[in-house]
Amino acid sequence: MQGEIEDKCGIVGIHSKDASKNVSSFVYYCLYALQHRGQESAGIATFQQEKGLAYYCGMGLITDVFKDYEIQNLSGNMAIGHVRYSTTGQSRLENSQPFVTDFDDGFIAMAHNGDIVNSEELRNELIDEGYEFKSDTDSEVICYMLKKEHYDNHKDIIDAIEAVSAKLVGSYALVILVNGDLYGVRDPMGIKPLAIAERNGDYILASETVAFDVINAKYIRDIRPGEVVYFENEEIASHMLEIADESNLSHCMFEYVYFARPDSTIDGINVYNTRLNIGKQLYKLYPIDADVIIPVPDSSIPAAIGYSRASGIPYGEGLIKNRYVGRTFIMPTQEERELAVRLKLNPIKQAIKGKKIVLIDDSIVRGTTSKQLLDLVKEAEPAEIHFLVGCPPVISPCYYGVAMATKKELIAANYSVEEIREQLEIDSLGYITLEALVEAIGMPEENLCLGCLNECYPTELPENIEAETYYKP
């Protein structure tokens, strides 16, 4: 359900062989295409041999951050960029990325998507050794770990990345600038996506392929889990981490269900087709006699189309989304909170009144947004409401970069499907099954991270980790 879960970040890196070229505008447009992955802050860091490092970060959407800042001021033929939604680390300027610090008589700049579940332990070790932190993100922890391996253990950057990765537990896709060299790193289980493309001899790294499309770059391939890519003699060079294990993959299923744009392809699987398949699977599970199939816009539109095609029941727009509404602040009264929902979505009464509708959404997490949405739909006086969900019940928190509710707030962790239906006061409620979701994605179940659905997490979790305190908004 939109508004109840958020991904952490989107990252971009560009390497150009032309030392006189300025790639900052391309990073900007790539980040624009990845804005759905984070709306709290944005930043770009660039490097040019003559001018050195330049970077700028700010709070808000990328258009807000760079509204009064000339993007051309960030000149360089090497660049990385970041859009952020906070999971570990508060929503404040100090936590915006790319994170930049000194390194080997120069600098290191890094943008990170994911969450390191043992970051507190690693942070404390660094503090004991004299490192001072200016943010509370796990991304700064990784930066300082790289510095430590380089300075104290006299390792080059590849060996430093190798050593640091061996100590990290969690998810990470990284783009790193080190004194003008660009590196891309993906965690050994491939929890977070990262891909590479080419444009006129330049190489681009990004969280999703949609970032390549916007600048007309040609997708080459996904970065393999546990792979470090860098560039030598204007060619892609690769180093596989020693801890990489192709038999132990764990791609985040929420990328396919909700996070990624439908026009992206992740690890060889097209997101749009997956969501069409989710709709078809929902029809197999719940062949409802209805008048119209209605999506909750926008992420559920392909699933609703898939259900419509499979069932032969007409697809219809019954909810209109106000696309000029950004993030709404917390309203002090219930009346104002309900107004905020109405500001984002409005039912088309003529399309709903007197009809048996199948309403399709991508997920239910807390259930509060679903309740408010369904109350709006009921005002349009449908004859029946059948609510279908393209994600199985979420019964446990995520520790790998998804800002999700604590277990006590997860409605499916505390109530049965029938009890949830009664709370929502609708005619029927149906979730896709785990087996049907796996089939819709088209990837072996053992290659997917499904921890929030079955509590089988792909990594060990620290004994002292508490879901109630892990997410720091």
Residue pairs with C-beta under 8 A, 6 or more apart in sequence:
1 296
1 361
1 362
1 363
1 364
1 365
1 369
1 370
1 373
2 296
2 299
2 362
2 369
3 344
3 369
4 363
4 364
4 365
4 366
4 368
4 369
4 404
4 405
5 254
5 258
5 363
5 365
5 402
5 403
5 404
6 38
6 85
6 402
6 403
7 37
7 38
7 85
7 113
7 254
7 259
7 401
7 402
7 403
8 37
8 38
8 84
8 85
8 86
8 87
8 113
8 114
8 115
8 401
8 402
8 403
9 37
9 38
9 82
9 83
9 84
9 85
9 97
9 111
9 112
9 113
9 114
9 207
9 401
10 31
10 34
10 35
10 36
10 37
10 38
10 82
10 83
10 113
10 206
10 207
10 208
10 211
11 34
11 80
11 81
11 82
11 111
11 112
11 113
11 173
11 174
11 175
11 194
11 205
11 206
11 207
12 27
12 30
12 31
12 34
12 79
12 80
12 81
12 82
12 111
12 175
12 204
12 205
12 206
12 207
12 211
13 79
13 80
13 81
13 111
13 175
13 176
13 177
13 182
13 184
13 204
13 205
13 206
14 23
14 26
14 27
14 30
14 78
14 79
14 80
14 182
14 202
14 203
14 204
14 205
15 77
15 78
15 182
15 202
15 203
15 204
15 231
16 23
16 77
16 78
16 201
16 202
17 77
17 201
17 202
17 234
18 77
18 201
18 202
19 48
19 49
19 77
20 77
21 77
21 202
22 46
22 48
22 72
22 74
22 75
22 76
22 77
23 46
23 76
23 77
23 78
23 79
23 202
24 44
24 46
24 71
24 72
24 74
24 75
24 76
24 79
25 71
25 72
26 79
26 199
26 202
26 204
26 215
27 44
27 46
27 79
27 80
27 81
28 44
28 62
28 66
28 71
28 81
29 214
29 215
30 81
30 204
30 206
30 211
30 212
30 214
30 215
31 42
31 44
31 62
31 81
31 82
31 83
31 211
32 62
32 63
32 214
33 208
33 210
33 211
33 213
33 214
33 261
34 83
34 206
34 207
34 208
34 210
34 211
35 61
35 62
35 83
36 259
36 261
37 83
37 85
37 113
37 207
37 208
37 259
38 82
38 83
38 84
38 85
39 60
39 61
39 83
39 85
39 326
39 327
40 59
40 60
40 84
40 85
40 86
40 91
40 96
41 57
41 58
41 59
41 60
41 65
41 82
41 83
41 84
41 91
41 93
41 95
41 96
41 97
42 57
42 58
42 60
42 61
42 62
42 65
42 66
42 81
42 82
42 83
42 84
42 96
43 55
43 56
43 57
43 58
43 65
43 81
43 82
43 96
43 97
43 98
43 111
44 55
44 56
44 57
44 71
44 74
44 79
44 80
44 81
44 82
44 98
45 53
45 54
45 55
45 74
45 79
45 80
45 81
45 98
45 100
45 109
45 111
45 177
46 53
46 54
46 55
46 74
46 75
46 76
46 78
46 79
47 53
47 54
47 76
47 77
47 78
47 79
47 109
47 177
47 179
47 180
48 54
48 75
48 76
48 77
48 78
49 180
51 75
51 76
52 106
52 107
53 100
53 106
53 107
53 109
53 177
54 73
54 74
54 75
54 76
55 74
55 98
55 100
55 109
56 65
56 66
56 69
56 73
56 74
57 65
57 82
57 93
57 96
57 97
57 98
58 64
58 65
58 66
58 69
58 93
58 96
59 65
59 91
59 92
59 93
59 96
61 326
62 83
78 177
78 180
78 181
78 182
79 177
80 98
80 109
80 110
80 111
80 175
80 176
80 177
80 182
81 98
81 111
82 96
82 97
82 98
82 111
82 112
84 95
84 96
84 97
85 403
86 95
86 403
86 472
86 473
87 115
87 401
87 402
87 403
87 471
88 115
88 116
88 119
88 136
88 137
88 138
88 470
88 472
89 95
89 135
89 136
89 137
89 138
89 139
89 472
90 136
90 472
90 473
91 473
94 134
94 135
94 136
95 135
95 136
95 137
97 110
97 111
97 112
97 137
97 139
98 109
98 110
98 111
98 177
99 109
99 110
99 111
99 112
99 135
99 137
99 139
99 140
99 143
100 107
100 108
100 109
100 110
101 107
101 108
101 140
101 143
101 144
101 147
102 108
103 146
103 147
103 150
103 178
103 179
104 150
104 151
104 178
104 179
106 178
106 179
106 180
107 177
107 178
107 179
108 143
108 146
108 147
108 176
108 177
108 178
108 179
109 176
109 177
110 139
110 142
110 143
110 146
110 174
110 175
110 176
110 177
111 139
111 174
111 175
111 176
112 137
112 138
112 139
112 142
112 172
112 173
112 174
113 171
113 172
113 173
113 174
113 192
113 194
113 207
113 401
114 170
114 171
114 172
114 173
114 187
114 191
114 192
114 400
114 401
115 138
115 170
115 171
115 399
115 400
115 401
116 122
116 138
116 141
116 142
116 168
116 169
116 170
116 171
116 172
117 169
117 170
117 399
117 400
117 459
117 461
117 462
117 465
118 167
118 168
118 169
118 170
118 462
119 138
119 141
119 170
120 462
121 462
122 141
122 145
122 167
122 168
123 133
123 138
123 141
126 133
126 141
126 144
126 145
126 148
127 133
129 148
131 144
131 148
133 140
133 141
133 144
134 140
136 472
138 170
142 164
142 168
142 172
142 174
145 164
145 167
146 157
146 160
146 161
146 164
146 176
149 155
149 159
149 160
149 163
149 164
150 156
150 157
150 160
153 160
153 163
155 163
157 176
157 178
157 181
157 183
158 228
158 230
158 239
161 176
161 183
161 185
161 228
161 241
162 228
162 239
162 241
162 242
165 185
165 187
165 188
165 226
165 241
165 243
166 241
166 242
166 243
168 187
169 459
169 460
169 462
170 187
170 191
170 399
170 400
170 401
170 459
171 187
171 189
171 191
171 192
171 252
171 400
171 401
172 185
172 186
172 187
172 192
173 184
173 185
173 186
173 187
173 192
173 193
173 194
173 207
173 223
174 183
174 184
174 185
174 186
175 182
175 183
175 184
175 205
176 182
176 183
176 184
176 185
177 183
181 230
181 231
182 203
182 205
182 230
182 231
183 228
183 229
183 230
184 194
184 196
184 205
184 223
184 228
184 229
184 230
185 194
185 223
185 227
185 228
185 229
186 192
186 194
186 223
186 224
186 225
186 226
186 227
187 225
187 226
188 225
188 226
188 241
188 243
188 244
188 245
188 248
189 225
189 226
189 248
189 249
189 250
189 251
189 449
189 458
189 459
190 224
190 225
190 226
190 249
190 250
190 251
190 267
191 250
191 251
191 252
191 400
191 401
191 449
191 458
192 207
192 252
192 400
192 401
193 207
193 208
193 222
193 251
193 252
193 255
193 260
193 266
193 267
194 205
194 206
194 207
194 222
194 223
195 205
195 206
195 207
195 208
195 209
195 212
195 219
195 220
195 221
195 222
195 223
195 266
196 203
196 204
196 205
196 219
196 220
196 221
196 222
196 223
196 229
196 236
197 203
197 204
197 206
197 209
197 212
197 217
197 218
197 219
197 220
198 204
198 217
198 218
198 220
199 212
199 215
199 216
199 217
199 218
201 234
202 217
203 231
203 236
204 211
204 212
204 215
204 217
205 223
205 229
206 212
208 260
208 261
208 264
208 266
209 219
209 264
209 265
209 266
210 260
210 261
210 263
210 264
212 218
212 219
213 263
219 265
220 236
222 266
222 267
222 268
223 229
224 240
224 244
224 246
225 244
225 246
225 249
226 240
226 241
226 243
226 244
226 245
227 238
227 239
227 240
227 241
227 244
228 238
228 239
228 240
228 241
229 236
229 237
229 238
229 239
230 237
230 239
231 237
248 458
249 446
249 447
250 447
250 448
250 449
250 458
251 266
251 267
251 443
251 447
251 448
251 449
252 259
252 400
252 401
252 402
252 448
252 449
253 437
253 441
253 448
253 449
253 450
253 453
254 363
254 391
254 398
254 402
254 452
255 266
255 271
256 266
256 269
256 271
256 274
256 275
256 441
257 274
257 275
257 278
257 362
257 363
257 390
257 391
257 437
258 299
258 362
258 363
258 391
259 402
260 266
260 271
261 271
262 271
262 272
262 275
262 299
262 301
262 302
263 271
263 272
264 270
264 271
265 271
267 443
269 441
269 442
269 443
272 302
274 440
274 441
274 442
275 299
275 300
275 302
275 303
275 306
275 390
276 302
276 303
276 305
276 306
276 309
277 306
277 439
277 440
277 441
277 442
278 302
278 303
278 306
278 390
278 432
278 437
278 440
279 302
279 303
279 304
279 305
279 306
279 307
279 308
279 309
279 310
279 360
279 390
280 306
280 307
280 309
280 310
280 440
281 432
281 436
281 437
281 439
281 440
282 303
282 306
282 307
282 360
282 388
282 390
282 430
282 432
282 436
283 306
283 307
283 310
283 311
284 310
284 436
285 430
285 432
285 433
285 436
286 386
286 388
286 428
286 430
287 311
288 311
288 356
288 358
288 386
288 388
288 428
289 356
290 311
290 313
290 355
290 356
290 357
290 358
290 384
290 386
291 313
291 314
291 355
291 356
291 357
291 383
292 313
292 314
292 315
292 316
292 318
292 351
292 352
292 355
292 356
292 357
292 358
293 304
293 307
293 308
293 311
293 313
293 314
293 315
293 316
293 357
293 358
293 360
294 304
294 316
294 317
294 318
294 319
294 351
294 352
294 357
294 358
294 359
294 360
295 301
295 303
295 304
295 305
295 315
295 319
295 359
295 360
295 361
296 319
296 345
296 359
296 360
296 361
296 362
296 373
297 317
297 319
297 320
297 321
297 345
298 321
299 362
300 360
300 361
300 362
300 390
303 360
303 362
303 390
304 315
304 360
305 315
307 313
307 358
307 360
307 388
308 314
308 315
313 358
316 351
317 348
317 351
318 347
318 348
318 351
318 352
318 357
318 359
318 377
318 380
319 345
319 346
319 347
319 348
319 373
319 377
320 345
320 346
320 347
320 348
321 344
321 345
322 343
322 344
322 345
322 346
325 343
325 344
328 340
328 343
328 344
331 337
331 339
331 340
337 372
338 372
338 375
341 369
341 372
341 373
341 376
342 376
345 373
345 376
346 376
347 376
347 377
347 379
347 380
348 380
349 379
349 380
349 381
351 380
352 377
352 380
352 381
352 382
353 380
353 381
353 382
354 381
354 382
354 383
355 382
355 383
356 382
356 383
356 384
356 386
357 377
357 382
357 384
357 385
357 386
358 386
358 388
359 374
359 377
359 385
359 386
359 387
359 388
360 388
360 389
360 390
361 370
361 373
361 387
361 388
361 389
361 390
362 389
362 390
362 391
363 389
363 390
363 391
363 394
364 370
364 389
364 391
364 393
364 394
364 411
364 412
364 420
364 431
365 394
365 404
365 405
365 410
365 411
366 405
366 409
366 410
366 411
367 411
367 420
367 423
367 424
370 387
370 424
371 423
371 424
374 385
374 387
374 424
374 425
374 426
377 385
378 385
378 425
384 427
385 426
385 427
386 426
386 427
386 428
386 429
386 430
387 421
387 424
387 426
387 428
387 429
387 430
388 429
388 430
388 431
388 432
389 429
389 430
389 431
389 432
390 432
390 437
391 431
391 432
391 437
391 453
392 431
392 432
392 433
392 434
392 437
392 453
393 412
393 413
393 417
393 431
393 453
394 404
394 410
394 412
394 413
394 452
394 453
395 407
395 410
395 412
395 413
395 452
395 453
395 454
395 455
396 407
396 410
396 413
396 451
396 452
396 453
396 454
396 455
396 467
397 404
397 405
397 406
397 407
397 410
397 452
397 467
397 470
397 471
398 404
398 451
398 452
399 451
399 457
399 461
399 465
399 470
400 449
400 451
400 458
402 452
403 471
403 473
404 410
404 452
404 471
406 467
406 468
406 471
407 413
407 467
407 468
408 414
408 468
411 420
411 423
412 420
415 423
417 429
417 430
417 431
418 429
420 429
421 428
421 429
432 440
434 445
434 450
434 453
434 454
438 444
438 445
438 448
441 448
449 457
449 458
450 456
451 457
451 458
